[in-house]
Amino acid sequence: MTDPRPAPGRGHPSLPRVAAFWLLGAIQLLLLAAASAPSPLYPVYQAHWGFSATTVTVVFSLYAIGLLLALTVVGALSDHIGRRPVLAVSLLVEAGAMAIFVVAGGVGSLLLARTLQGLATGAATGAISAGLVDLQPKHRPNMGALVNSVSSLLGLASGALGSGLLVQYAPAPTTLVFVLLGSVFLASVVCVTLMPETATLRSGALASLRPRVSVPHRVRPHFVAIAPGLVALWALGGFSLSLGPSLTADVLHVHDHLIAGVVIGMLTGTGAVGSLALHPREPRHAMAVGSLALATGMTLTLVGVSAAVPAAYLLGNAIAGFGWGAALLGSFRTVLPLAEARERAGVFSSLYVVGYLAFSLPAIAAGVISTRFGLHRTADGYATVLILLSVSAVALMFRGRRHPKA
């Protein structure tokens, strides 16, 4: 039963709902910027501490594993105790992870920092995503899903670009970006305390901590239908943010950290464009266009890597990124309208569980395989799998349209 008491903070001075909505979008952007910020640094860490491509993907993927753990344990907690307390604690832990990056002296520090970062981001994800829907303008019912998608992709782009720029041209290349991010996260904690609380307190908080993936029965057929496309788009992101900088250096024959950040930024930046461009379309159409664009982009990338054609590699990344954004938005909008307010954080968390499993496990496998078969051959095989997944996603969506009750 719903607790009739108001959530903490109601009745106290707070930000207007519009300002709180955009604050949540900004925090989502910052969390994803912090997620991609280490990517241009991985070659630097490899040179300093002499570890393999497999270790790079393990360090990278511990973020996703920590995030998955948090999603399955506390993903729905904000539905019970409120969005604000979950967000405030998450941001404090995120700031702590940035501090560990600053003082990192070896692989162990990177593993710890990435794990804490994943835990913090995972705990915040459900609360932010649900809060965006809670606070979205009543006359713009899809605004929450759009801001969620665009802020995530712009965050990944800005984190990679900003980090690459600082690594290449600023002093203290392995620490400055984390000092800046940590400071912003601490300031964000103060801002969160001024937000209006949108969740109503209700019992069951302890029970909600039991690890689970919560998808209401009526949502499950739609969830299954979007799964292949969801896996493809997140698997693309996992490879690009872990082994992508090394692949870019090999294909372009340029060992410039800013260029590595630019290529990641191109992928995720065009993703934001894809979300915005397909926003007016119905969700199934956005998913279909996104999956086809991702398959097309991966085909061009495959040509670029196999034939050492930099232009095809760069263009393929841009087209695949557009598809990533369109498909991500379509997946959110497919399932969100079916979830009731008290289920939103749990459903969002389930979406991200599937996404981050695809974000981490294939990247780890690629890291292991690349040590035996080489990065180029691994990238060829990875791209082929993504093409097949994307095409099957489109086929499944058209099948669902012909048989709507299936």
Legacy VTK file of the C-alpha trace (Angstrom):
# vtk DataFile Version 3.0
C-alpha trace
ASCII
DATASET POLYDATA
POINTS 406 float
0.000 0.000 0.000
1.081 3.567 -0.599
2.210 5.451 2.480
0.007 8.551 2.778
2.845 10.618 4.208
4.479 12.996 1.737
7.978 12.187 0.625
10.791 14.028 2.426
11.212 17.589 1.304
7.658 18.322 0.241
6.561 21.622 1.735
10.115 22.969 1.841
11.564 25.523 -0.614
12.550 23.739 -3.802
13.396 24.263 -7.433
10.513 24.725 -9.894
9.532 21.505 -11.621
10.884 22.707 -14.970
14.274 23.524 -13.438
14.342 20.163 -11.628
13.553 18.367 -14.886
16.528 19.937 -16.658
18.728 19.405 -13.608
18.054 15.667 -13.843
18.936 15.742 -17.533
22.188 17.564 -16.717
23.099 15.035 -14.010
22.449 12.180 -16.436
24.741 13.899 -18.945
27.468 14.319 -16.314
27.278 10.687 -15.178
27.670 9.437 -18.746
30.448 11.956 -19.406
32.301 10.470 -16.451
31.660 6.992 -17.878
33.394 7.787 -21.185
36.105 10.097 -19.785
38.588 7.257 -19.094
38.350 5.880 -22.664
40.977 8.167 -24.300
43.198 7.461 -21.280
43.326 3.683 -21.674
46.272 3.778 -24.127
48.073 6.082 -21.659
47.432 3.690 -18.779
48.596 0.780 -20.956
51.839 2.583 -21.765
52.441 3.511 -18.101
51.537 0.188 -16.503
52.016 -2.291 -19.358
48.744 -4.243 -19.382
46.968 -6.037 -22.251
43.825 -5.347 -24.261
42.045 -7.950 -22.129
42.843 -5.913 -19.003
41.522 -2.772 -20.726
38.161 -4.422 -21.360
38.029 -5.815 -17.798
38.686 -2.354 -16.337
36.098 -0.891 -18.670
33.550 -3.610 -17.992
33.781 -3.466 -14.207
31.897 -0.193 -14.575
29.064 -2.049 -16.284
29.172 -4.906 -13.757
28.953 -2.469 -10.835
26.142 -0.676 -12.611
24.253 -3.932 -13.164
24.643 -4.895 -9.503
23.247 -1.539 -8.412
20.388 -1.702 -10.908
19.279 -5.148 -9.764
19.544 -4.315 -6.041
18.562 -0.643 -5.693
17.141 0.101 -9.156
13.583 0.396 -7.817
14.489 1.845 -4.399
13.585 5.417 -5.375
10.013 4.236 -6.023
9.837 3.618 -2.255
12.051 6.140 -0.445
12.114 8.962 -3.003
14.291 10.127 -5.862
16.326 12.696 -3.918
18.029 10.505 -1.264
19.011 7.883 -3.841
20.457 10.564 -6.115
22.339 12.392 -3.368
24.105 9.258 -2.116
24.872 8.132 -5.673
26.523 11.453 -6.524
28.667 11.325 -3.386
29.904 7.846 -4.320
30.554 9.056 -7.879
32.668 11.921 -6.523
34.612 9.359 -4.477
35.283 7.321 -7.619
36.661 10.448 -9.330
39.001 10.966 -6.350
40.357 7.417 -6.760
41.060 8.074 -10.447
43.030 11.178 -9.402
45.347 9.203 -7.083
45.434 6.005 -9.195
48.825 4.331 -9.218
48.088 1.081 -11.003
45.493 -1.305 -12.370
44.065 -2.013 -8.910
43.070 1.626 -8.468
41.398 1.670 -11.889
39.434 -1.474 -11.055
38.201 0.031 -7.784
37.335 3.395 -9.331
35.405 1.860 -12.219
33.485 -0.467 -9.879
32.442 2.390 -7.577
31.563 4.515 -10.587
29.338 1.760 -11.943
27.609 1.275 -8.585
26.918 5.010 -8.301
25.660 5.374 -11.863
23.477 2.284 -11.587
21.883 3.505 -8.364
21.199 6.905 -9.913
19.916 5.622 -13.265
16.521 4.359 -12.145
15.876 7.473 -10.053
16.881 9.879 -12.836
14.949 8.084 -15.563
11.794 7.844 -13.445
12.201 11.440 -12.247
12.392 12.717 -15.818
9.061 11.074 -16.582
7.583 12.348 -13.292
8.589 15.933 -14.073
8.108 16.074 -17.842
5.621 18.696 -19.113
2.098 17.306 -19.268
1.706 18.524 -22.855
4.964 16.723 -23.871
4.398 13.119 -22.745
7.518 11.798 -24.507
9.872 14.521 -23.308
11.301 12.433 -20.457
12.350 9.595 -22.760
13.852 12.065 -25.263
15.941 13.907 -22.651
17.015 10.589 -21.144
18.280 9.363 -24.504
19.858 12.611 -25.716
21.531 13.486 -22.404
23.061 9.994 -22.185
24.534 10.193 -25.685
25.683 13.798 -25.362
27.267 12.848 -22.051
29.239 10.019 -23.641
30.299 12.370 -26.449
31.333 15.268 -24.203
33.192 13.001 -21.785
35.276 11.403 -24.525
35.921 14.690 -26.358
36.711 16.657 -23.221
38.984 13.970 -21.845
40.800 13.574 -25.174
41.341 17.322 -25.360
42.701 17.532 -21.804
44.912 14.459 -22.230
46.427 15.827 -25.422
46.925 19.460 -24.467
46.411 20.124 -20.741
48.780 19.566 -17.820
48.239 16.550 -15.538
46.499 14.579 -18.312
45.509 11.613 -16.129
44.033 13.661 -13.280
42.611 17.024 -14.403
39.456 15.638 -16.006
38.598 13.705 -12.829
39.234 16.700 -10.570
36.797 18.742 -12.648
34.149 16.007 -12.735
34.451 15.290 -9.012
33.937 18.962 -8.191
30.815 19.139 -10.358
29.371 16.017 -8.742
29.810 17.503 -5.270
28.050 20.679 -6.395
25.258 18.539 -7.866
24.556 17.017 -4.449
23.603 20.472 -3.189
21.337 21.029 -6.185
19.593 17.691 -5.647
18.601 18.708 -2.105
16.638 21.610 -3.644
14.639 19.425 -6.022
10.965 18.699 -5.388
10.394 15.069 -4.425
8.135 13.390 -6.983
7.885 9.889 -5.500
5.349 9.143 -2.766
6.721 7.182 0.189
5.430 3.647 0.290
6.288 0.470 2.125
8.430 -2.320 0.713
11.802 -0.541 0.502
13.701 -3.451 2.076
11.874 -5.996 -0.070
12.776 -3.969 -3.184
16.483 -4.603 -2.448
16.103 -8.272 -3.325
18.068 -8.656 -6.588
15.651 -8.980 -9.470
14.734 -7.687 -12.893
11.222 -6.276 -12.662
9.149 -6.159 -15.851
5.345 -6.153 -15.432
3.565 -8.911 -17.333
1.813 -6.548 -19.757
5.168 -4.971 -20.706
7.078 -8.219 -21.321
6.069 -8.930 -24.964
7.167 -5.416 -25.969
10.353 -5.768 -23.925
11.243 -9.011 -25.713
10.502 -7.463 -29.120
13.050 -4.664 -28.631
15.731 -6.903 -27.070
17.842 -7.692 -30.214
18.082 -4.018 -31.172
18.823 -3.064 -27.563
21.644 -5.612 -27.377
23.138 -4.453 -30.695
23.233 -0.760 -29.828
24.757 -1.260 -26.381
27.285 -3.821 -27.643
28.428 -1.226 -30.168
28.941 1.275 -27.359
30.884 -1.209 -25.232
33.376 -1.994 -27.977
33.781 1.644 -29.020
34.473 2.912 -25.500
36.942 0.148 -24.587
38.890 -1.000 -27.648
37.727 1.805 -29.946
40.637 4.197 -29.218
43.214 1.498 -30.072
41.330 0.528 -33.238
41.097 4.172 -34.297
44.852 4.615 -33.877
45.497 1.529 -36.035
43.053 2.435 -38.821
43.889 6.155 -39.000
47.604 5.670 -38.225
47.364 8.589 -35.795
48.292 8.179 -32.129
46.547 11.323 -30.941
44.347 11.105 -27.833
42.119 13.911 -29.052
41.392 12.034 -32.297
40.342 8.983 -30.275
37.974 11.197 -28.300
36.660 12.800 -31.500
35.770 9.395 -33.008
33.889 8.365 -29.838
32.265 11.789 -29.786
31.248 11.374 -33.428
29.580 8.052 -32.638
27.668 9.285 -29.602
27.089 12.822 -30.917
25.372 11.564 -34.050
23.451 9.309 -31.668
21.977 12.410 -30.048
21.076 13.676 -33.533
19.374 10.348 -34.247
17.268 10.633 -31.091
16.199 14.166 -31.950
15.493 13.396 -35.607
13.336 10.337 -34.883
11.577 11.803 -31.858
8.394 12.723 -33.781
8.102 9.201 -35.214
6.272 6.355 -33.546
8.563 4.131 -31.409
8.541 1.073 -33.679
9.532 3.221 -36.657
12.388 4.804 -34.669
13.633 1.346 -33.666
13.482 0.071 -37.269
15.286 3.091 -38.743
17.855 2.987 -35.949
18.584 -0.710 -36.409
18.945 -0.334 -40.189
21.269 2.649 -39.745
23.343 0.716 -37.233
23.644 -2.230 -39.658
24.604 0.133 -42.509
27.160 1.929 -40.377
28.710 -1.330 -39.192
28.993 -2.518 -42.790
30.931 0.621 -43.717
33.070 0.286 -40.604
33.815 -3.306 -41.584
35.025 -2.084 -44.984
37.079 0.650 -43.331
38.843 -1.752 -40.962
39.325 -4.611 -43.439
40.515 -2.456 -46.362
42.207 0.223 -44.210
39.992 2.982 -45.631
39.797 5.734 -42.965
36.915 7.579 -44.670
34.702 4.464 -44.627
35.626 3.836 -40.990
34.696 7.375 -39.911
31.508 7.537 -41.984
30.459 4.128 -40.695
30.917 5.273 -37.104
28.767 8.344 -37.738
25.925 6.378 -39.374
26.033 3.662 -36.715
25.911 6.358 -34.045
22.804 7.864 -35.627
21.228 4.414 -35.483
22.273 3.971 -31.853
20.434 7.135 -30.821
17.298 6.409 -32.835
17.038 2.838 -31.567
17.744 3.858 -27.967
14.950 6.421 -28.044
12.604 3.929 -29.700
13.290 1.313 -27.043
12.527 3.731 -24.204
9.334 4.959 -25.836
8.159 1.440 -26.625
7.973 0.296 -23.008
7.693 3.466 -20.901
4.059 4.337 -21.679
3.087 0.845 -20.513
4.565 1.277 -17.021
2.601 2.845 -14.190
4.233 5.576 -12.088
5.094 3.187 -9.245
6.792 0.819 -11.729
8.873 3.311 -13.696
12.200 3.045 -11.880
12.015 -0.756 -11.964
11.219 -0.907 -15.686
13.960 1.594 -16.516
16.389 -0.447 -14.449
15.435 -3.609 -16.354
16.088 -1.861 -19.670
19.517 -0.859 -18.467
20.283 -4.328 -17.094
19.875 -5.783 -20.584
21.741 -2.845 -22.095
24.743 -2.985 -19.789
25.066 -6.753 -20.032
25.429 -6.160 -23.773
27.733 -3.225 -23.017
30.180 -5.307 -20.954
30.236 -9.030 -21.741
30.829 -8.788 -25.524
33.565 -6.187 -24.919
35.358 -8.516 -22.492
35.068 -11.360 -25.007
36.468 -9.086 -27.730
39.418 -8.169 -25.509
40.245 -11.831 -24.908
39.835 -12.766 -28.575
41.952 -9.834 -29.760
44.985 -11.090 -27.831
44.929 -14.224 -29.999
43.569 -13.108 -33.357
44.465 -9.422 -33.397
42.363 -6.302 -33.028
41.408 -5.952 -36.704
40.089 -9.500 -37.103
38.242 -9.179 -33.801
36.644 -5.927 -34.950
35.579 -7.588 -38.220
33.844 -10.408 -36.370
32.264 -8.050 -33.852
30.844 -5.820 -36.591
29.423 -8.847 -38.404
27.565 -9.986 -35.287
26.143 -6.483 -34.757
24.930 -6.374 -38.381
23.137 -9.708 -37.940
21.562 -8.590 -34.659
20.367 -5.320 -36.168
18.826 -6.997 -39.200
17.085 -9.562 -36.997
15.724 -6.716 -34.847
14.106 -5.123 -37.898
12.666 -8.472 -39.011
11.236 -9.068 -35.548
9.618 -5.634 -35.504
7.978 -6.124 -38.899
6.777 -9.559 -37.802
5.271 -7.935 -34.704
3.461 -5.417 -36.889
1.921 -8.172 -39.027
0.966 -10.147 -35.916
0.215 -7.554 -33.244
-1.063 -10.099 -30.739
2.063 -12.221 -30.921
LINES 1 407
406 0 1 2 3 4 5 6 7 8 9 10 11 12 13 14 15 16 17 18 19 20 21 22 23 24 25 26 27 28 29 30 31 32 33 34 35 36 37 38 39 40 41 42 43 44 45 46 47 48 49 50 51 52 53 54 55 56 57 58 59 60 61 62 63 64 65 66 67 68 69 70 71 72 73 74 75 76 77 78 79 80 81 82 83 84 85 86 87 88 89 90 91 92 93 94 95 96 97 98 99 100 101 102 103 104 105 106 107 108 109 110 111 112 113 114 115 116 117 118 119 120 121 122 123 124 125 126 127 128 129 130 131 132 133 134 135 136 137 138 139 140 141 142 143 144 145 146 147 148 149 150 151 152 153 154 155 156 157 158 159 160 161 162 163 164 165 166 167 168 169 170 171 172 173 174 175 176 177 178 179 180 181 182 183 184 185 186 187 188 189 190 191 192 193 194 195 196 197 198 199 200 201 202 203 204 205 206 207 208 209 210 211 212 213 214 215 216 217 218 219 220 221 222 223 224 225 226 227 228 229 230 231 232 233 234 235 236 237 238 239 240 241 242 243 244 245 246 247 248 249 250 251 252 253 254 255 256 257 258 259 260 261 262 263 264 265 266 267 268 269 270 271 272 273 274 275 276 277 278 279 280 281 282 283 284 285 286 287 288 289 290 291 292 293 294 295 296 297 298 299 300 301 302 303 304 305 306 307 308 309 310 311 312 313 314 315 316 317 318 319 320 321 322 323 324 325 326 327 328 329 330 331 332 333 334 335 336 337 338 339 340 341 342 343 344 345 346 347 348 349 350 351 352 353 354 355 356 357 358 359 360 361 362 363 364 365 366 367 368 369 370 371 372 373 374 375 376 377 378 379 380 381 382 383 384 385 386 387 388 389 390 391 392 393 394 395 396 397 398 399 400 401 402 403 404 405
